[in-house]
Amino acid sequence: TQPPCGAPARPAMAPATKPAAAKEGSEEATVEGEAGARTEEQAQEAPPKEEEHEQDAAPAKKPLHDKAVSFDSADTTLNVMPSSFGNILMPLSEGGFQYFIAGARANVGIRSGRYMFEARVVEFLSLAEDTAPRGRVQLPRYHLRLGFSTAGSSLFIGDTSQSFGFDMDGSFVQEGASEAQAAEPFARDDIVAILLNLLPGSKNANTVSVFKNGVRVSRPIAIPEALKGKPLFPTLTFKNVSVEYNFGPNQLVSLPFKCHMLQSASKSDVTVAQSPGPKDGKYDVLFPVFMPDRGAFDWLDYFLEKNPHYTELSDRAILAWAEKSSIWRPAGYELQPSRDKPDMSFGMPLLDDLSIGAVLRAVVPLQRRHYVVMEIGANFVTDERAMVISQWPRGLFRTVAVVALGEPTKEFVDFSRKLALRDKQAASDAAFEAEQLEKKKKKVAEKRQRDLAKARAKAERVRKKMEEEKKKYIERERRRKLAQEKGETFEEEPEPEKEEAEEPEVEEEPVVEEEPEAKAPKVELTEEEKKAIFRSFPYSDLSTSVFSLSLERFSVPEAKEGFDEVRFEWEKDPAKCRKLVTKYITQKRVTTRLEDLVPSEAFGNLWKDWQRQLTEWKLKQHTYRSKAVKRKAEKMEQGSEEPPEVKADAADIFGVEDVSDIGGGRPLFEKFGVEDWTLMGLRFELTNLIHSFLRDCHQEDRTGIYYDHIGFYYAKYFRRQFNTKLFGVDSMMEVLSYVRDTVFLNPKTNVLESLLPSVMVDADSLYIFIMLTEEARRDRRRRIDNGDDSARLKLAQQGPMPIPGAGVQLTGGGGPWGPGGP
């Protein structure tokens, strides 16, 4: 399969020597001069020329093939612009394309005989370069490779095992076996001939050679064994150069022997690539419609494998193309936040401004080929589909919506399982290689330790021997000096003969037979894995934000939108497909965040009412407590007893008419502490959040807020992050346990719902939160008095809350629950 950006991701070519233009003093002239100097040096060092074994070709056999050898659009990358005259291919070099390589494969391949084609660099394109210094940024460079590849393989020579050729720096390129200085370099205006000899019995059979300006500049090089017997198509891989090509019938420069050009090949020696033409004069533009994470890209790979003449248009294809072009990315090519819209940053302004996409949108409608527009998000939304369809000329292209909903076909399921097995095998092989490498490291380390132990033992023996010799010497000198003092003649006593100490036997290392190289185990899919219809990936097809913004607009395409055809791939009934989409949206609503949700004015008004009421209550509590303290002090001075009054703990919580005065001016919340005001604020905020969300989302089937989204919506409404640490706990679930009299988490749906109906959450009913908080306070106090320490709260200490116009500070209700919300 040949996607627009080439074959499977693999760096296709190493940076090449910059060829040169002929202008004196220019960079191109300097590069060309260097190439010429290398050529002269190689000529001086080269051995005497070998005898030319290529013989003159016999007259061409009849009949000759009648196909004009050229380049079909389907077998070129999207940045290749063919000239209207002169047989010239020129790559795009603006909008970031100066970093991308181009590839083109001819439509006629050689399967036998001996034929040649010619090419010449006619121009080095002027390039825009990033001026800002950036580490490891690859600057635009000139490049050209000439060779052969098999049908349907990568357009980039050396990218896979299905191609080979010569680089303009003189190297011979094939996957895993490149050879430097296999030929003389070639530069601008050099006419380069590539000759492929597949003649059986010839001394140069199954070889490829390169000639420059009619002179052989390489030895015959054997073609890869795996490609023998396969039709081989002339292929050009180039960057930032305009290339003239010539397939014949006449040569631009004669060789030392007669050789037929590819255009003059016998019909029996060649294979003509079959490229399905347009239906009714129009090329297809397919718009696959998939539910996210339901096998869209696997289906695309399956489709392109069966239909290699289609070209993929997607961000995935652009990234694969960039990787093959050896464009370095700071984050590499593995990390992708979404498969439909992956991260497209390269750290280079000319690429990061996304101008490459704008250039492609302008260019692709001009090229006559079949396309697959893989945009999972856009293809599933009506208005975005309409915008994309309008970009394709109706007279040249036929727009087709391919709807793949419902149960996939058996062929696709088998293909998906094959890919899953491939991925599992690759992961197993990587783990196996790592394990084998670790074992080798361990063996090397063990041997090193043994060698060190031997070296230490030997050093110890040498040290002991030297120590003995030193002692003997000292004793001998002592005796000599003593004899001299006595005037005696010192005679050395002959050392008694002793058997030479044998070196301790060194334990020989056990001979370890080389273990045969272990082979990676073959893996199989488990029964559970076989049940999975679609492969899973570490990242989703759509990012969270895109999915959220698009979910409610997902729809099944219809012909009235402007499609020439709506094709149903899996489920054939359009009505059933629409039901599937409706069901999907309903299911996903619960777990999907509404990124574009805007809090209503009603939420803000109720919040203001709450702040005003809260201030009044706290002021009431402060005033009452102050008067009570003063009254008690006065009674104590007078020595009289205080008259009995209604106690807050004795009052019927839900029977009082006014929570601010349950009798004698005493408020129901008289004994509220910091923790009570804080938890009452939590009760109100969560309740208000739930009801405001249900009102503002305009989705009647919702019952509350999905647990994982509580923090997100809290921040959206209250414009601050929810901090569980303020409640002395680590999780939202523990926080919710404090207010289970107000909100609850539905165990079936994992949705946070309110126990209070919406009619009780208004400015006139805020007193209900006082009652609920007082009931919880009494219950907590009762449990603590009975010895239950688990009832104690561990809330972070809150600061005092200022009361506007009161000139006093009240304890409790500050921090995250005080003023400063919406």
Secondary structure, DSSP 8 states (H G I E B T S, - for coil): ---TT-SSS------------S-TTSHHHHHHHHHHHHHHHHHHHS---------------SSB------EEEEEE-TTEEE-SSSSEEEE--STTGGGS-EEEEESEEESSEEEEEEEEEEEE-------S--TT------EEEEEEE-TTS-SSTTSSTTEEEEETTS-EEETT--BTTSB----TT--EEEEEEE-TT-TTTTEEEEEETTEE-B--EE--GGGTTS-BEEEEEEESEEEEEE--SS-SS--SS--EEGGG-BGGGEEE------BTTBEEEEEEE--TTSSHHHHHHHHHHH-TTEEEESHHHHHHHHHHTT---TTTTT--S-SSS-----S-HHHHT-HHHHHHHHHGGGS-SEEEE--TTGGGBHHHHHHHHTTS-TTTEEEEEEE--SS--HHHHHHHHHHHHHHHHHHHHHHHHHHHHHHHHHHHHHHHHHHHHHHHHHHHHHHHHHHHHHHHHHHHHHHHHHHHHHT---------------------------------------HHHHH-SS---SS-SS-HHHHHHHGGGB----GGGT-SEEEESS---HHHHHHHHHHHHHHHHHHS--TT----HHHHHHHHHHHHHHHHHHHHHHHHHHHHHHHHHHHHHHT--------GGGS-GGG-S-TT-SSTT--TTTT--HHHHHHHHHHHHHHHHHHHHHHHHT-TT--SEEGGGHHHHHHHHHSS---GGGGT-SSHHHHHGGGTTTEEEETTTTEEEESS-GGGSSTT-THHHHHHHHHHHHHHHHHHHTT-GGG---------EE-TTT--EESSS-GGGSS---
